[in-house]
Amino acid sequence: MKTKYSLKSKITRSLFIWLVAMIICSSALVYVDARHEVDELFDASLVQTARVLNGLLTLEGVSKNKQHLLDSLQKRDADLSDYSNEATPEGHKYEKKLFFQIWSEDQRLILKSTGIHSVPPVIFEKGFRNEIIDGHHWRTFTLFSANDPYWLIVGERDDIRGELVHNIATNHSAPLLIFVPIFAISVWLLMHVGFKPLQLLVRHVRDQDYNSLEASAAQDMPSEIIELKKALNQLFSRLNVAYQRENRFASDAAHEFKNPLASLVIHIDDLLESADNPEWQESLLNAKQSAKQLTHLVDQLLALSRAEALLEGDTTVNVQGLCFECFDQVEISAKEKGQALSLQIDEAPIIGELGYQVLGDELLLARIITNLLDNAIRYTPAGGEIQLQCLLEDSAPVIVIEDSGPGIPFELHGKIFERFYRVSGSGEAGSGLGLAIVKQGAEYHRAALTLDSSALGGLKVTLKFPVVEHKLEGRGAPV
């Protein structure tokens, strides 16, 4: 399974890498070009220096003023040794990285700069050469004076050129490198703004309820997302049609089964009255029990279909009176198992019965309470205790059902509301739809449904409904 990644981060990272790569390539090209231009300029300077010296110096003049020239060169080197700056009114420290030599036609040294060796070149040949002198790389230019025959060699250390090229490349790249993080932040912020329509669409899809798949009505979306929105809206429309068709089919099928099942139970009762064979009676009783279970399943399917339907025109229901009715319906079943079933209803405040009013569907609310009581009776052992409470908390109606049964492990609290899910090892027959109806009905009525451990030792189920300040004429689909 591939790891999830952020599209914004990926785009920002890719742009960042490409930008750095382009800066490196640009810097390399600048370095190569600067090196070429610097070599051209400095080579021309060497040639010009050699020609100027050739025009000013003669062998006779050098012989007469040789000591004076040597003294001047030595004084210059001594003064430059203390310089800390590159350029001063007295000179430049790079002068030590320049030299000249004058050799006679028979290759005898006549005059040279201080600090340079007296070894003659390997070859005396006019033009440029790259040489290693005293462990340093030098660029030299050799000139032969034909009128006053001597060899003139001028040179400069190659690191002068390298330092200049390095400074040019650095000055070119440094501002761009400083710009890189600013560029990355700007791109990320722009994408954050650009991806907002997509985030709105994601939020709309995430908030969809399968009972009511609504088309997205978001406006001002970019063209790249409009097509995605259209595709999602078409998908929602098809899913909504399929869901409504499935819901109608389940409801219609349950209705069609209800009457034949009721007729089947009646015919079984007639056969039981006339059967005198014990084996036949036992078989008929088993058939009757199975028919009742199937009838119960059909009733649950009808209730679930009603809970999932898009109901309109809700009425205000008095849950206090509804608790009395549901209590009466299941009281006989509790007595048959020898269970103590009790009903506790707090008195309504001075405002009368309005405090126990709930906006919703009366049949669905009755099914919710009946299912919870039926579950409590079914799973609580004989002789156990079951309590039904109807009270007010902060002016909100609350229904609490507790039992002394085995309870439900905490890790299964989320699963028991799934359709057809049943706790293994319970030993009780059932359809696995009762609590699914309770959850669906609670969501429809906007009631908070919580499970907890009861002081009686079993399960405690709490339904807290919202406060109804006034009756609404209709509210549409649940959200």
C-alpha positions as CSV (number, residue, x, y, z in Angstrom):
1,M,0.0,0.0,0.0
2,K,1.4,3.3,-1.0
3,T,2.0,5.9,1.6
4,K,-0.2,9.0,1.5
5,Y,1.6,12.2,0.4
6,S,0.7,15.9,0.2
7,L,0.2,17.2,-3.3
8,K,1.1,20.7,-2.1
9,S,4.3,19.4,-0.5
10,K,5.2,17.4,-3.6
11,I,4.8,20.3,-5.9
12,T,6.7,22.7,-3.6
13,R,9.5,20.2,-3.2
14,S,9.7,19.6,-6.9
15,L,9.8,23.3,-7.7
16,F,12.4,23.8,-5.0
17,I,14.6,21.0,-6.4
18,W,14.3,22.3,-10.0
19,L,15.0,25.9,-8.9
20,V,18.2,24.8,-7.0
21,A,19.2,22.7,-10.0
22,M,18.7,25.7,-12.4
23,I,20.7,28.0,-10.0
24,I,23.6,25.4,-9.9
25,C,23.5,25.1,-13.7
26,S,23.4,28.9,-14.1
27,S,26.3,29.4,-11.6
28,A,28.3,26.8,-13.5
29,L,27.7,28.6,-16.8
30,V,28.5,31.9,-15.2
31,Y,31.7,30.4,-13.8
32,V,32.8,29.0,-17.2
33,D,32.0,32.3,-19.0
34,A,33.6,34.4,-16.3
35,R,36.8,32.3,-16.5
36,H,36.9,32.7,-20.2
37,E,36.4,36.5,-20.1
38,V,38.9,36.9,-17.2
39,D,41.5,34.9,-19.0
40,E,41.0,37.0,-22.1
41,L,41.3,40.3,-20.2
42,F,44.3,39.3,-18.1
43,D,46.1,37.8,-21.1
44,A,45.7,41.1,-22.9
45,S,47.0,42.9,-19.8
46,L,50.1,40.6,-19.8
47,V,50.7,41.3,-23.4
48,Q,50.3,45.1,-22.9
49,T,52.6,45.0,-19.9
50,A,55.3,43.2,-21.9
51,R,55.1,45.6,-24.8
52,V,55.3,48.6,-22.5
53,L,58.3,47.2,-20.7
54,N,59.9,46.4,-24.1
55,G,59.4,49.9,-25.2
56,L,60.9,51.4,-22.1
57,L,63.8,49.1,-21.3
58,T,67.0,48.7,-23.2
59,L,70.0,46.5,-22.3
60,E,72.1,49.6,-21.9
61,G,69.6,51.3,-19.6
62,V,69.2,48.2,-17.5
63,S,72.9,47.8,-17.1
64,K,73.4,51.4,-16.0
65,N,70.4,51.4,-13.5
66,K,70.3,47.8,-12.5
67,Q,71.1,48.4,-8.9
68,H,68.6,51.2,-8.6
69,L,65.9,49.0,-10.1
70,L,66.7,46.1,-7.7
71,D,66.7,48.4,-4.7
72,S,63.2,49.8,-5.7
73,L,61.8,46.3,-6.2
74,Q,63.1,45.1,-2.8
75,K,61.7,48.2,-1.1
76,R,58.3,47.5,-2.7
77,D,58.2,44.0,-1.5
78,A,59.2,45.0,2.1
79,D,56.4,47.7,2.1
80,L,53.8,45.3,0.8
81,S,54.5,42.6,3.4
82,D,52.7,44.7,6.0
83,Y,49.6,45.4,3.9
84,S,46.4,44.0,5.3
85,N,44.1,45.4,2.6
86,E,44.1,44.5,-1.0
87,A,44.6,48.1,-2.2
88,T,46.3,51.0,-0.5
89,P,47.8,54.3,-1.7
90,E,51.2,52.6,-1.6
91,G,50.3,49.7,-3.8
92,H,48.5,46.4,-3.9
93,K,49.3,43.1,-2.2
94,Y,48.7,41.2,-5.4
95,E,51.9,42.8,-6.8
96,K,53.8,39.8,-5.2
97,K,51.8,37.6,-7.5
98,L,53.3,39.3,-10.6
99,F,56.8,39.0,-12.0
100,F,58.9,39.8,-14.9
101,Q,62.3,38.5,-16.1
102,I,64.8,39.8,-18.6
103,W,67.1,37.2,-20.2
104,S,69.9,37.8,-22.6
105,E,69.9,36.2,-26.0
106,D,72.3,33.6,-24.8
107,Q,69.9,32.9,-21.9
108,R,71.7,34.7,-19.0
109,L,69.5,36.4,-16.4
110,I,69.8,40.2,-16.6
111,L,67.0,41.4,-14.3
112,K,64.1,39.9,-12.4
113,S,61.4,40.6,-9.8
114,T,62.3,39.7,-6.2
115,G,60.7,36.5,-4.8
116,I,61.0,34.6,-8.1
117,H,63.6,32.0,-8.8
118,S,66.5,32.5,-11.2
119,V,66.1,29.2,-13.1
120,P,65.6,29.8,-16.8
121,P,62.5,28.5,-18.5
122,V,62.6,25.1,-20.0
123,I,62.2,26.6,-23.4
124,F,62.5,30.2,-24.7
125,E,59.6,30.6,-27.0
126,K,57.3,33.6,-27.8
127,G,53.7,33.4,-26.6
128,F,51.6,32.2,-23.7
129,R,52.4,29.3,-21.4
130,N,51.0,27.8,-18.2
131,E,53.9,26.9,-15.9
132,I,54.4,25.7,-12.3
133,I,57.0,27.9,-10.6
134,D,57.9,27.5,-7.0
135,G,54.9,25.3,-6.5
136,H,52.4,27.7,-7.9
137,H,50.5,27.8,-11.2
138,W,51.5,30.8,-13.3
139,R,50.3,32.3,-16.6
140,T,53.3,33.7,-18.5
141,F,53.8,35.6,-21.7
142,T,57.3,35.7,-23.4
143,L,58.4,38.4,-25.8
144,F,61.7,38.6,-27.8
145,S,63.1,42.1,-28.5
146,A,64.8,41.9,-31.9
147,N,66.2,45.4,-32.0
148,D,67.8,45.1,-28.6
149,P,68.0,41.4,-28.4
150,Y,66.7,40.0,-25.1
151,W,63.9,37.8,-23.8
152,L,61.2,39.5,-21.7
153,I,59.0,37.2,-19.6
154,V,56.0,38.6,-17.6
155,G,53.7,36.4,-15.5
156,E,51.0,36.3,-12.9
157,R,49.8,33.7,-10.4
158,D,46.7,31.8,-11.7
159,D,45.0,32.1,-8.3
160,I,44.4,35.8,-9.0
161,R,42.2,34.8,-11.9
162,G,40.6,32.0,-9.9
163,E,39.7,34.3,-7.0
164,L,38.2,36.9,-9.3
165,V,36.1,34.2,-11.1
166,H,35.1,32.7,-7.7
167,N,33.9,36.1,-6.5
168,I,31.9,36.7,-9.7
169,A,30.2,33.3,-9.5
170,T,29.5,33.7,-5.8
171,N,28.0,37.2,-6.2
172,H,25.8,35.9,-9.0
173,S,24.6,32.8,-7.0
174,A,24.2,34.2,-3.4
175,P,21.2,36.4,-4.1
176,L,19.5,33.5,-6.0
177,L,20.1,31.1,-3.1
178,I,18.6,33.7,-0.7
179,F,15.6,33.9,-3.0
180,V,15.0,30.1,-2.9
181,P,13.3,29.8,0.5
182,I,11.3,32.9,-0.2
183,F,10.2,31.4,-3.5
184,A,9.3,28.1,-1.8
185,I,7.2,29.8,0.9
186,S,5.5,32.0,-1.7
187,V,4.7,28.9,-3.8
188,W,3.3,27.0,-0.8
189,L,1.1,30.0,0.2
190,L,-0.2,30.4,-3.4
191,M,-1.0,26.7,-3.6
192,H,-2.7,26.9,-0.2
193,V,-5.0,29.5,-1.6
194,G,-5.4,27.7,-4.9
195,F,-6.3,24.4,-3.3
196,K,-9.1,26.0,-1.2
197,P,-11.9,25.1,-3.6
198,L,-10.7,21.5,-3.5
199,Q,-10.7,21.5,0.3
200,L,-14.3,22.9,0.2
201,L,-15.3,20.1,-2.1
202,V,-13.6,17.5,0.1
203,R,-15.4,18.9,3.2
204,H,-18.7,18.7,1.3
205,V,-18.1,15.0,0.4
206,R,-17.0,14.1,3.9
207,D,-20.1,15.7,5.4
208,Q,-22.5,13.8,3.2
209,D,-25.0,11.5,4.8
210,Y,-26.0,8.4,2.8
211,N,-29.6,9.2,3.6
212,S,-29.5,12.5,1.7
213,L,-26.7,12.8,-0.8
214,E,-26.7,16.5,-1.9
215,A,-25.1,18.0,-4.9
216,S,-22.3,20.5,-4.2
217,A,-23.4,24.1,-4.7
218,A,-19.9,25.7,-4.2
219,Q,-19.3,28.6,-6.6
220,D,-16.3,30.3,-8.2
221,M,-14.3,27.0,-8.7
222,P,-11.4,26.7,-11.1
223,S,-12.0,24.9,-14.3
224,E,-9.8,21.9,-13.2
225,I,-12.1,21.3,-10.2
226,I,-15.5,22.0,-11.9
227,E,-15.3,18.7,-13.8
228,L,-14.5,16.9,-10.6
229,K,-17.5,18.6,-8.9
230,K,-19.8,17.6,-11.8
231,A,-18.6,14.0,-11.7
232,L,-19.2,13.9,-7.9
233,N,-22.6,15.5,-8.2
234,Q,-23.6,12.9,-10.9
235,L,-22.3,10.1,-8.6
236,F,-24.3,11.5,-5.7
237,S,-27.4,11.6,-7.9
238,R,-27.0,8.0,-9.0
239,L,-26.3,6.8,-5.5
240,N,-29.3,8.7,-4.1
241,V,-31.6,7.2,-6.8
242,A,-30.2,3.7,-6.1
243,Y,-30.6,4.1,-2.3
244,Q,-34.2,5.3,-2.6
245,R,-34.9,2.4,-5.0
246,E,-33.4,-0.1,-2.5
247,N,-35.2,1.5,0.4
248,R,-38.6,1.3,-1.4
249,F,-37.9,-2.3,-2.4
250,A,-37.2,-3.3,1.3
251,S,-40.3,-1.5,2.5
252,D,-42.5,-3.0,-0.2
253,A,-41.1,-6.5,0.3
254,A,-41.7,-6.3,4.0
255,H,-45.3,-5.1,3.5
256,E,-45.9,-8.0,1.1
257,F,-44.6,-10.5,3.6
258,K,-46.6,-9.1,6.5
259,N,-50.0,-10.3,5.6
260,P,-49.0,-13.8,4.5
261,L,-47.1,-14.3,7.7
262,A,-50.1,-13.2,9.8
263,S,-52.3,-15.6,7.8
264,L,-49.7,-18.4,8.3
265,V,-49.7,-17.9,12.1
266,I,-53.5,-18.1,12.2
267,H,-53.5,-21.3,10.2
268,I,-50.9,-22.8,12.5
269,D,-53.1,-22.0,15.5
270,D,-56.1,-23.7,13.8
271,L,-54.0,-26.8,13.2
272,L,-52.8,-26.8,16.8
273,E,-56.4,-26.9,18.0
274,S,-57.2,-29.9,15.9
275,A,-53.9,-31.8,16.2
276,D,-53.9,-34.7,18.6
277,N,-50.5,-36.2,17.8
278,P,-47.8,-34.8,20.2
279,E,-45.1,-34.9,17.5
280,W,-47.4,-32.9,15.2
281,Q,-48.0,-30.4,18.0
282,E,-44.3,-29.9,18.6
283,S,-43.6,-29.4,14.9
284,L,-46.5,-26.9,14.7
285,L,-45.2,-25.0,17.7
286,N,-41.7,-24.8,16.2
287,A,-43.3,-23.6,12.9
288,K,-45.3,-21.0,14.8
289,Q,-42.2,-19.7,16.7
290,S,-40.3,-19.4,13.4
291,A,-43.2,-17.6,11.8
292,K,-43.2,-15.1,14.8
293,Q,-39.5,-14.6,14.4
294,L,-39.9,-13.9,10.7
295,T,-42.8,-11.5,11.5
296,H,-40.5,-9.7,14.0
297,L,-37.8,-9.4,11.3
298,V,-40.4,-8.0,8.9
299,D,-41.5,-5.5,11.5
300,Q,-37.9,-4.5,12.1
301,L,-37.3,-4.1,8.4
302,L,-40.3,-1.8,8.1
303,A,-39.1,0.2,11.1
304,L,-35.6,0.5,9.7
305,S,-37.1,1.6,6.3
306,R,-39.1,4.2,8.1
307,A,-36.1,5.4,10.1
308,E,-34.0,5.8,6.9
309,A,-36.8,7.5,4.9
310,L,-36.7,11.2,4.3
311,L,-39.6,12.1,6.6
312,E,-41.3,15.5,6.5
313,G,-44.0,17.2,8.4
314,D,-42.8,16.0,11.9
315,T,-45.0,16.6,14.9
316,T,-44.3,17.2,18.5
317,V,-44.5,14.0,20.5
318,N,-44.9,13.6,24.2
319,V,-42.2,11.1,25.2
320,Q,-43.7,10.9,28.7
321,G,-46.9,9.3,27.4
322,L,-44.9,7.3,24.9
323,C,-42.9,5.7,27.7
324,F,-46.2,4.6,29.4
325,E,-47.4,3.0,26.2
326,C,-44.1,1.1,25.5
327,F,-44.0,0.0,29.2
328,D,-47.4,-1.5,28.9
329,Q,-46.5,-3.3,25.7
330,V,-43.5,-5.2,27.1
331,E,-44.6,-5.6,30.7
332,I,-46.2,-9.0,30.0
333,S,-42.9,-10.3,28.4
334,A,-40.9,-9.2,31.5
335,K,-43.4,-10.9,33.9
336,E,-43.2,-14.2,31.9
337,K,-39.4,-14.2,32.7
338,G,-39.9,-13.2,36.3
339,Q,-38.2,-9.9,35.8
340,A,-38.8,-6.7,37.8
341,L,-39.7,-4.0,35.2
342,S,-40.1,-0.6,36.7
343,L,-41.0,2.8,35.3
344,Q,-39.9,6.1,36.7
345,I,-41.1,9.4,35.3
346,D,-40.1,12.8,36.8
347,E,-42.9,15.3,37.1
348,A,-42.8,18.0,34.4
349,P,-42.1,21.6,35.5
350,I,-44.7,24.3,35.9
351,I,-44.8,24.8,32.1
352,G,-46.7,21.5,31.9
353,E,-46.0,18.7,29.5
354,L,-44.1,21.0,27.0
355,G,-40.9,19.9,28.7
356,Y,-41.3,16.3,27.5
357,Q,-42.1,17.3,23.9
358,V,-39.9,16.0,21.1
359,L,-40.1,17.0,17.5
360,G,-40.2,13.9,15.3
361,D,-42.0,10.8,14.3
362,E,-44.2,9.1,16.9
363,L,-44.1,5.6,15.4
364,L,-40.3,5.7,15.1
365,L,-39.8,7.0,18.6
366,A,-42.1,4.2,19.9
367,R,-40.0,1.6,18.0
368,I,-36.8,3.0,19.5
369,I,-38.0,2.7,23.1
370,T,-39.7,-0.7,22.4
371,N,-36.5,-2.1,20.8
372,L,-34.3,-1.0,23.8
373,L,-36.8,-2.5,26.3
374,D,-37.1,-5.7,24.2
375,N,-33.3,-6.1,24.2
376,A,-33.1,-5.5,27.9
377,I,-35.8,-8.2,28.6
378,R,-34.2,-10.6,26.2
379,Y,-30.7,-10.5,27.5
380,T,-31.4,-10.0,31.2
381,P,-31.7,-13.4,33.0
382,A,-34.8,-14.5,34.7
383,G,-35.4,-12.7,38.0
384,G,-33.3,-9.7,36.8
385,E,-34.2,-6.1,37.1
386,I,-35.0,-3.5,34.3
387,Q,-35.6,0.2,34.8
388,L,-37.2,2.7,32.3
389,Q,-36.7,6.3,33.3
390,C,-38.1,9.5,31.7
391,L,-36.7,12.7,33.1
392,L,-35.5,16.2,32.2
393,E,-31.9,17.4,32.2
394,D,-31.3,21.1,31.5
395,S,-34.9,21.3,30.1
396,A,-34.1,18.5,27.6
397,P,-36.1,15.2,27.6
398,V,-34.0,12.2,28.5
399,I,-34.9,8.5,28.4
400,V,-32.7,6.0,30.3
401,I,-33.0,2.2,30.2
402,E,-30.9,0.1,32.6
403,D,-30.8,-3.6,33.2
404,S,-29.0,-6.2,35.3
405,G,-27.9,-8.3,32.3
406,P,-24.4,-9.3,31.2
407,G,-23.9,-5.9,29.5
408,I,-21.8,-5.2,26.4
409,P,-18.0,-5.0,26.3
410,F,-16.7,-1.4,25.7
411,E,-14.8,-2.4,22.6
412,L,-18.2,-3.6,21.0
413,H,-20.1,-0.4,21.7
414,G,-19.5,0.9,18.1
415,K,-20.2,-2.4,16.4
416,I,-23.6,-3.3,18.0
417,F,-25.3,-0.5,16.0
418,E,-24.3,-2.1,12.7
419,R,-27.0,-3.9,10.7
420,F,-27.3,-7.6,11.4
421,Y,-24.5,-7.5,14.0
422,R,-25.1,-9.7,17.0
423,V,-22.9,-10.4,20.0
424,S,-21.6,-13.9,19.7
425,G,-22.4,-16.3,22.5
426,S,-25.5,-14.4,23.7
427,G,-27.7,-17.5,23.2
428,E,-30.7,-15.3,22.2
429,A,-32.4,-15.3,18.8
430,G,-32.7,-12.0,17.0
431,S,-32.5,-10.2,13.7
432,G,-29.6,-7.9,14.5
433,L,-31.6,-4.9,13.4
434,G,-33.0,-3.6,16.6
435,L,-30.1,-1.4,17.7
436,A,-29.5,-0.3,14.1
437,I,-33.0,1.1,14.1
438,V,-32.3,2.8,17.5
439,K,-29.2,4.5,16.1
440,Q,-30.8,5.6,12.9
441,G,-33.8,6.9,14.8
442,A,-31.6,8.8,17.3
443,E,-29.8,10.5,14.5
444,Y,-33.0,11.4,12.8
445,H,-34.3,13.0,16.0
446,R,-30.9,14.6,16.7
447,A,-30.7,12.8,20.0
448,A,-27.5,12.0,21.8
449,L,-27.2,8.2,22.2
450,T,-24.7,6.9,24.8
451,L,-23.9,3.5,26.2
452,D,-22.5,3.0,29.7
453,S,-22.3,0.5,32.6
454,S,-25.4,0.4,34.8
455,A,-25.4,0.5,38.5
456,L,-27.6,-2.6,38.2
457,G,-24.7,-4.5,36.7
458,G,-25.7,-4.6,33.1
459,L,-26.0,-2.0,30.3
460,K,-27.2,1.6,30.6
461,V,-28.6,3.3,27.4
462,T,-29.3,7.1,27.5
463,L,-31.2,9.0,24.9
464,K,-31.0,12.8,25.3
465,F,-33.2,14.8,22.9
466,P,-32.8,18.5,22.0
467,V,-35.0,21.1,23.7
468,V,-38.1,22.0,21.7
469,E,-38.9,25.7,22.2
470,H,-41.8,25.8,19.7
471,K,-43.3,23.5,17.2
472,L,-42.0,23.5,13.7
473,E,-44.2,22.8,10.7
474,G,-41.5,20.7,8.9
475,R,-37.8,20.3,8.8
476,G,-36.9,18.1,5.9
477,A,-34.1,15.5,5.8
478,P,-31.9,14.8,8.7
479,V,-28.3,15.9,8.6
